[in-house]
Amino acid sequence: MPTAVLDVYLTSSEAETALRADARSGLTSIPKVLPPKWFYDATGSELFERITTLPEYYPFAAEREILRAKAARIAEVSRAEALVELGSGSSEKTRLLLDALETGGTLHSYLPLDVSESALREAMDSLAVEYPTLALHGIVGDFTRHLGQLPAQGKRLLAFLGGTIGNLLPAEREAFLHTARAALRPGEQLLLGTGLVISPSVMVPAYDDALGVTAEFNRNVLRVFNRELGADFDVEAFSHVALWNAEREWIEMRLRARRSMIVRVAELGIEVPFAHDEEIRTETSAKFRRHGVRGELAAAGFELTEWWTDSAQRFALSLATAR
């Protein structure tokens, strides 16, 4: 009988401590900056699911196109016995990989890692019904801190999809890739999703949709701070901004103050002044070129062994082998 195990390495108190530290550091820095992980409370996660269905948001559909076409090839090349996924364990894309690996006859376990214990439990309950022969081992943790806790359950394929690696700054990305390599044995593999550098006229609308869903997603971080930290942000007093930084080759999302104000954050005991038009950078989403992906992987100890793009060459999946 397959097992279902849940390991918790990130507790709610640790998450609260991290939120306080990030809020204090980010709101008092010049310029102000916040990490994108605080978008994702229940409301933020729901808003992001809506974003993935929008016509402007091509990354989700592009990556799904690649997986539909190449999942069988991924299974054939990797011969993975365990699929480790960083992030959601309930998406359609996960099922494409699980189905292909099961059909390939090698897969015996699935190990999703996520910061949300409730989301993991929900996903594992669903997958236990859909994949009754699959052993499930959930890990509540932060992929920047807890990859060393991954259990060694046969030959592993580590999947990091959705272009999420682009949300890491270059030094953070370097650290993550080195940590991922250290967590894997030689011959095990990393499946990495990356958005590609294309026309800004296509990239920018993906982060600034006509319906304003991304704007609400961006402003949701302020609602999180109001609820969790006793802040008094006037959420509607901030405009959503998305732009292409050509020098750094990333999309930046910002929140721009529509007026001067002072925001009080009760739980931190601080007052945060905002000038009119002052901005908080809330997310960067780096876009990549093949030679850059190959170089970053090589520097961390991976060899790029397969590279696939969608038909419009907007997104790439890389299969890299740990040397």
C-alpha positions as a printed Julia matrix, in Angstrom:
323×3 Matrix{Float64}:
  0.0    0.0     0.0
  1.54   3.39   -1.0
  2.42   5.73    1.84
  1.56   9.41    2.36
  4.0   11.36    4.54
  4.2   15.07    5.35
  7.38  16.59    6.78
  7.18  20.13    8.21
 10.4   22.15    8.15
  8.76  25.6     7.99
  6.4   26.42   10.84
  3.85  29.23   10.98
  5.96  31.03   13.61
  9.0   30.94   11.31
  6.91  32.34    8.47
  5.69  35.13   10.75
  9.25  35.97   11.75
 10.31  36.06    8.1
  7.36  38.31    7.18
  8.28  40.78    9.92
 11.94  40.82    8.88
 11.16  41.3     5.19
  8.62  44.04    5.91
 10.94  45.98    8.21
 13.91  45.67    5.86
 11.99  46.36    2.66
  9.85  49.26    3.81
 12.79  51.1     5.38
 15.24  50.57    2.52
 15.94  53.11   -0.21
 14.4   52.4    -2.66
 11.67  50.32   -1.02
 11.52  46.67   -2.08
  9.53  43.61   -1.02
  9.96  39.92   -1.93
  7.14  38.49   -4.09
  6.48  35.48   -1.84
  4.19  37.61    0.34
  1.65  37.92   -2.49
  0.55  34.38   -1.86
 -2.01  34.19    0.89
 -5.3   32.47   -0.02
 -6.51  35.54   -1.92
 -3.21  36.02   -3.7
 -3.05  32.38   -4.76
 -6.59  32.63   -6.12
 -5.71  35.79   -8.03
 -2.63  34.12   -9.52
 -4.74  31.2   -10.69
 -6.92  33.74  -12.51
 -3.83  35.34  -14.02
 -2.77  32.03  -15.57
 -6.04  31.95  -17.55
 -5.73  35.49  -18.96
 -5.01  35.88  -22.69
 -2.03  38.17  -21.98
 -0.34  35.72  -19.61
  1.46  33.53  -22.12
  4.04  31.81  -19.8
  1.54  29.33  -18.34
  0.1   28.24  -21.69
  3.55  28.16  -23.34
  5.02  25.88  -20.67
  1.94  23.65  -20.79
  2.35  23.36  -24.56
  5.93  22.15  -24.11
  4.97  19.63  -21.43
  2.14  18.22  -23.52
  4.57  17.71  -26.39
  7.63  16.59  -24.42
  6.48  14.91  -21.19
  7.0   11.47  -22.69
 10.51  12.48  -23.79
 11.26  13.85  -20.31
 10.19  10.51  -18.82
 12.27   8.58  -21.35
 15.43  10.62  -20.77
 15.19  11.02  -17.02
 13.98   7.52  -16.07
 13.03   9.19  -12.8
 11.81   7.05   -9.91
 10.84  10.09   -7.83
  9.47  13.42   -9.02
 10.3   16.32   -6.71
  8.34  19.5    -7.46
  9.0   22.94   -6.01
  5.69  24.79   -5.76
  2.16  23.68   -6.53
  1.37  20.0    -6.32
 -2.06  20.23   -7.85
 -1.69  21.83  -11.26
 -2.42  20.35  -14.66
  1.27  20.55  -15.5
  2.14  18.31  -12.55
 -0.28  15.7   -13.83
  1.28  15.79  -17.31
  4.62  14.84  -15.77
  3.15  12.25  -13.4
  1.2   10.58  -16.19
  4.22  10.4   -18.48
  6.52   9.04  -15.77
  3.96   6.47  -14.68
  3.47   5.38  -18.29
  7.24   5.11  -18.61
  7.16   2.59  -15.79
  9.82   4.1   -13.53
  7.96   6.43  -11.16
  7.12   5.26   -7.64
  6.97   8.49   -5.58
  6.04  12.16   -5.79
  7.57  14.75   -3.44
  5.98  18.21   -3.57
  7.66  21.02   -1.61
  5.65  24.12   -0.73
  5.53  26.79    1.97
  1.82  26.16    2.62
  0.95  23.11    4.71
 -2.76  23.45    3.95
 -2.14  23.64    0.19
  0.1   20.58    0.35
 -2.42  18.55    2.33
 -5.17  19.44   -0.12
 -3.0   18.53   -3.11
 -1.87  15.24   -1.6
 -5.44  14.24   -0.71
 -6.45  14.81   -4.34
 -3.43  13.03   -5.78
 -3.89  10.03   -3.47
 -7.24   9.42   -5.15
 -6.01  10.03   -8.7
 -2.73   8.09   -8.34
 -3.46   5.27   -5.88
 -0.21   3.4    -6.58
  2.01   6.45   -6.03
  3.82   7.06   -2.74
  3.41  10.69   -1.66
  5.93  12.58    0.49
  5.08  16.25    1.04
  7.61  18.73    2.41
  6.5   22.0     4.01
  9.49  24.21    3.41
 11.15  27.08    1.56
 12.97  26.02   -1.62
 15.74  28.51   -0.84
 16.4   26.86    2.55
 15.2   23.27    2.69
 16.39  21.43   -0.43
 18.91  19.64    1.76
 15.97  17.91    3.48
 14.85  16.11    0.32
 14.72  12.36    0.96
 16.68  10.13   -1.39
 13.94   7.95   -2.88
 15.52   6.44   -5.96
 16.65   8.47   -8.97
 15.1   11.92   -8.66
 13.9   14.54  -11.12
 13.67  17.99   -9.51
 11.06  20.13  -11.3
 11.07  23.91  -10.9
  8.44  25.14  -13.32
  6.54  28.29  -14.17
  9.54  30.57  -14.65
  9.64  31.1   -10.87
 13.44  31.08  -10.95
 13.16  34.45  -12.65
 11.8   35.94   -9.4
 15.21  35.39   -7.82
 17.82  38.1    -8.14
 21.05  36.96   -9.85
 22.92  36.23   -6.6
 19.87  34.41   -5.2
 19.56  32.43   -8.42
 23.21  31.41   -8.24
 22.77  30.3    -4.63
 19.61  28.35   -5.45
 21.22  26.47   -8.35
 24.24  25.55   -6.23
 21.92  24.36   -3.44
 19.89  22.33   -5.93
 23.06  20.72   -7.26
 24.22  19.89   -3.73
 20.86  18.24   -3.02
 21.1   15.96   -6.06
 23.37  13.0    -6.76
 25.42  12.83   -9.98
 23.14  11.72  -12.81
 19.97  13.08  -11.21
 18.26  15.89  -13.08
 16.71  19.34  -12.85
 13.76  20.3   -15.06
 13.74  24.09  -15.21
 11.15  26.45  -16.69
 12.37  29.86  -17.89
 10.69  32.71  -19.7
 12.66  33.88  -22.73
 13.6   37.4   -23.84
 11.05  38.38  -26.48
  9.37  41.62  -27.53
  8.45  43.91  -24.62
  5.11  44.47  -26.36
  4.32  40.83  -25.51
  6.13  40.53  -22.18
  4.81  43.64  -20.41
  1.06  42.98  -20.93
  1.55  39.56  -19.3
  2.21  41.52  -16.09
 -0.3   44.32  -16.72
 -3.48  42.75  -18.06
 -6.46  44.71  -19.36
 -8.81  43.39  -16.66
 -6.53  44.54  -13.84
 -6.18  41.12  -12.22
 -2.4   41.47  -11.96
 -2.84  44.91  -10.42
 -5.01  43.4    -7.67
 -2.48  40.6    -7.22
  0.3   43.17   -6.82
 -1.68  45.26   -4.32
 -2.54  42.13   -2.34
  0.82  42.3    -0.56
 -0.43  45.48    1.13
 -3.57  43.66    2.3
 -1.36  40.92    3.74
  0.64  43.54    5.68
 -2.56  45.2     6.91
 -3.92  41.91    8.21
 -0.76  40.26    9.53
  1.21  43.29   10.75
 -1.51  45.75   11.72
 -0.48  48.16    8.95
 -2.85  50.85    7.71
 -2.03  50.91    3.99
 -4.73  52.57    1.88
 -4.52  49.86   -0.75
 -6.32  51.86   -3.44
 -3.83  54.71   -2.99
 -1.21  52.63   -4.85
 -1.08  52.14   -8.62
  0.23  48.99  -10.26
  3.25  49.5   -12.52
  4.9   46.93  -14.81
  7.89  47.74  -17.01
 10.7   46.09  -18.93
 14.23  46.74  -17.67
 16.24  46.18  -20.84
 19.62  46.44  -19.13
 18.87  43.69  -16.61
 16.48  41.82  -18.93
 13.71  41.48  -16.4
 10.16  42.65  -15.87
  9.7   44.81  -12.78
  6.41  45.11  -10.91
  6.05  48.09   -8.65
  3.46  49.83   -6.51
  3.41  53.61   -6.94
  1.98  55.94   -4.29
 -0.72  58.15   -5.76
 -0.2   60.72   -2.98
  2.18  61.46   -0.14
  1.28  59.59    3.04
  2.61  58.01    6.24
  1.82  54.33    6.75
  1.88  52.93   10.27
  2.87  49.3    10.82
  1.67  48.6    14.35
  3.29  45.18   14.85
  6.7   46.59   13.91
  6.27  49.9    15.71
  7.34  51.88   12.65
  5.96  54.68   10.49
  6.79  54.56    6.79
  6.68  57.81    4.79
  5.8   57.78    1.1
  6.34  60.69   -1.24
  3.91  61.23   -4.11
  4.86  58.82   -6.93
  7.33  56.93   -4.71
  7.49  53.25   -5.6
  7.93  49.87   -3.92
  9.45  47.21   -6.14
  7.45  44.05   -5.43
  8.7   41.6    -8.05
 11.32  41.03  -10.7
 10.76  38.39  -13.34
 13.97  37.75  -15.24
 13.82  36.53  -18.83
 16.57  34.39  -20.28
 18.52  33.4   -23.36
 19.72  29.86  -24.03
 23.42  30.64  -23.61
 22.71  32.35  -20.29
 20.73  29.4   -18.95
 23.46  27.01  -20.05
 26.13  29.14  -18.38
 24.29  29.49  -15.06
 23.59  25.76  -14.95
 27.2   24.9   -15.81
 28.52  27.21  -13.09
 26.42  25.31  -10.55
 27.56  21.86  -11.71
 24.83  20.94  -14.19
 25.09  19.97  -17.85
 22.27  21.18  -20.1
 21.19  17.98  -21.85
 17.83  18.92  -23.4
 16.26  22.27  -24.37
 12.72  22.72  -25.6
 10.63  25.81  -26.41
  7.0   26.38  -27.25
  6.11  26.95  -30.91
  6.37  30.74  -30.55
  9.72  30.49  -28.7
  8.49  32.49  -25.72
  9.3   29.96  -22.99
 11.82  27.14  -22.48
 12.12  23.95  -20.51
 15.65  22.8   -19.77
 16.59  19.3   -18.64
 19.94  19.51  -16.88
 21.97  16.62  -15.44
 23.99  16.91  -12.23
 27.65  16.24  -12.99
